[in-house]
Amino acid sequence: MGLFGRRNRGKGIPDDPGLLAAAAANPGGSVAEIDRTYVDDPNGYVPPEAIRGAWLVDGSGKLTGEYQENPRHGVPQDDFGKLTDPDHWLGWMGDDPAAAVRTGIEESLTAQVADAVVEWVKILETPRFLTAGRRSEDGQTLLVTRAAIAAPFALSVRATQHGRSVLLGVFSWAAVNLAPPEPRRDRHWFDLNVGLDWAEERLKERIYALDTGAGGPAGR
């Protein structure tokens, strides 16, 4: 893993069998210290803010006693940078695309678990985009008639019965009839544990299935 922050030699070498075993498996690297306040399963997805720091490991797989603190350690925050940074038109999603995607994710979850509360959402890779249009009657303008996005995410959600869960998947959104006169139609899909390539292929089908009111199940 990458190292960050300032080094501290004052902590000493901890006598923790699990930590020592992890060091032995990562010679010349480092072993992260995970804050269990924010992550229940350290073997699953861990947001950067949930890492307290990292113990340095020498070439023989032993802890050096050096520790690098993570300046980002704290409450995990939303990160929609990979959604909004690309130079791609997102006007069809409203004035705040990040908020619109978060709302869509929240609605997908509460449709399944009524009291679900999303703690944080991170877009993990640059989404895949689809856009189609037609020429205006005078031929001078391209009118966008349909658009879609598939955005890979990691998120933390809490619910009374299920506690906290960290979920990975792809959130997809398609919209058609973006230019008059037909009424606009939108649909979301919340697919867990799928890859972005898979979601992009489904998106090509889903964006046109909306023309007939189909589109497959909203999630899996």
N, C-alpha and C positions, 0 to 999 in steps of 0.2 A: 504494500500500500504506500501511497505518498506520505511524506512526513511534513510536519507543519509546526509553526510556533517556536517558542524558545526552549532550549534544553535545560534540564534540571537534573543535577547529580545528587540532590539531597534526599531523594526518596529511598535510596538503597535498593537492593535486589530483593523483591518479594519472594517469600517461600510458599508459592502457590503451585501445586502439582499441575493444574490445568494450564496455567500460564507458562510454566517451564516446558510442558509438552508441546505447546503451540510454538514456543521459541525453537525447540529442537526441530520442528517441522519447517521452519522458515530461516535457515542459516543465511546470514548476510542481509536480512530484511528487518521487519518489525512486527510487533504484535499489538493490536489495538486494544484499548481499554474502553468497553462499551458502558454507557450510562443506562442502567436498567430502568430508570425512571421513565424513559421514553421508548424503550424497545424491550419487548418480552422475549423475542427469539433472536439472539445474537447471530445465529446461523442463517437468518433470512436477510431481507433487505434492511440495511441500517442507514438512516439518513445521516449526512455528514455532521449535523449538529449533535447527534447522540454519541459521538466519539469523544471521550474525555481527552485522549492523547494516545501516544504510542510508545512502547518500550522498544529500544533498539536491540538488535540481535547480532552477535558477531558471526564470523564465518564458520564457526564450529557449532552454531546453534545454541549458544548460551547468551543469557541476558548480560548486557554490558553495564547495567546500572544507570544508563542514560535514559531520560524520558523526555519526550517532546509533547508539550501541551498543545491542544487544539484551540486556537483563538475563536473558532466558530461554535464551540461547545455551548449548548443551551437549548431552549425550547425549539424544536423543529418548526420551520416556517414554510409557507407555500413557495414554490419556485416554478414560475411559468415562463422563464427566460427562453427556453427552447421553442416555445410556442410563438412568442412575440418578437424574438430577435430576427428570424429569417425575413428576407425582403419579399414577403408574399402578401397579397391583398386579403385582408380579413374583414373588410367592411360589412360583409353579409352577416357577421356575427355580432354586430352592434358596436357601440362606442368603446366597450371594454371587453375584448375577446377573452382575456383571462378569467374575468368574473363570470362571463357567460358559460365558459367550459366548466368552471367550478360548480356553478348552479346546476348544469346538466348532470354532472357526476353526483351531486348531492341528491337530486331528484331520482336518479337511477337507484341509489342506495335506499332512500326512504320508501321507494315503491316496494322494496323487498322487506325492509325492516323499518317500521314506522318511526322508531325513536333513534335511528342512526344519526350520529353526529360526526362529521368529518373534521379531524384535527388538523391535518395538513395534506397537501397534494403537491407532488413534484412531477413535472413532465420530464421524462428521462432521456428522450432523443428528439431530434427534429421531427415533427409530425410529417405525415404524407398528405399532400393536398391534391384535390381534384377540382377543376373549374371548367365549365363549358358555357358557351354563349352563342349568340346569333347577331347578325348585322342589323342595325336599325333600318327603317324603311328608306332613308336617304343614303344608306351605305357608308355613312361617315363615322359611325360609332359602333363599337362592339358592346352589346348588352349581355351582361352575365345572367344566365338563366338558371344555372344550377351550380352548386358548390358542395364540397364535402371535405372532411378532415378525419384522420385517424391519428390519435395522440397517445403514445405509450406512457403509462403513469405508474407511480408508486404512491400509496396513500395510507393514512392511518384513520380508522373509523372506530368509534365506540358505540356500544349498544348495551342496554340494561341486561339482557339475557346472555349476550355473547362476549361482553367485555371488549377489550381492544383487539383489533385485527389489523395487520399490515397486509395490504392487497397489492398485487401486481397485475397489470393487464393493459388493455387498449380501450380508450373511449373514442367512439366514432360518432360523427354528426353529419347528416346530409340534409340539404335543403334544395327544393326545386321551385320553379315558378317565381324566380327572384325578379323577373321583369314582368310588367303588366301584359295582358289583362287578367291572367289566371290567378286565383288565390294561392298564396305561398303555402308550402307544406314542409314541415321539418320532422325529423325523427332521430333519436339517439340510440346507440347500442353500447352496452357495457360488458365487454368480453374479458373474463378473467383468465390469466395464465395462458395467453396466446402471444404469438410473435407479431411484430409490426408488418412483416411481409404477408402473413396470413390475413391480417386485418385489412391491408391495402387491397388484396384480391377480392375480399368480400365487399369492400367499399365500392368497387367498380360495378358490382352487381346491385348493391343496395341503392345507389343513387338513381338508377333507372327504374328499379322496382317501385320506387315512390310514385311514379307516374300512374301506376295502376292501383295504388293503395296497398301494395304488398311491401316486401322488404325483409321478410324473415323475422325471427324472434329478436326482441330487443335485449340482447345479452345472452350469455351462456354460462 
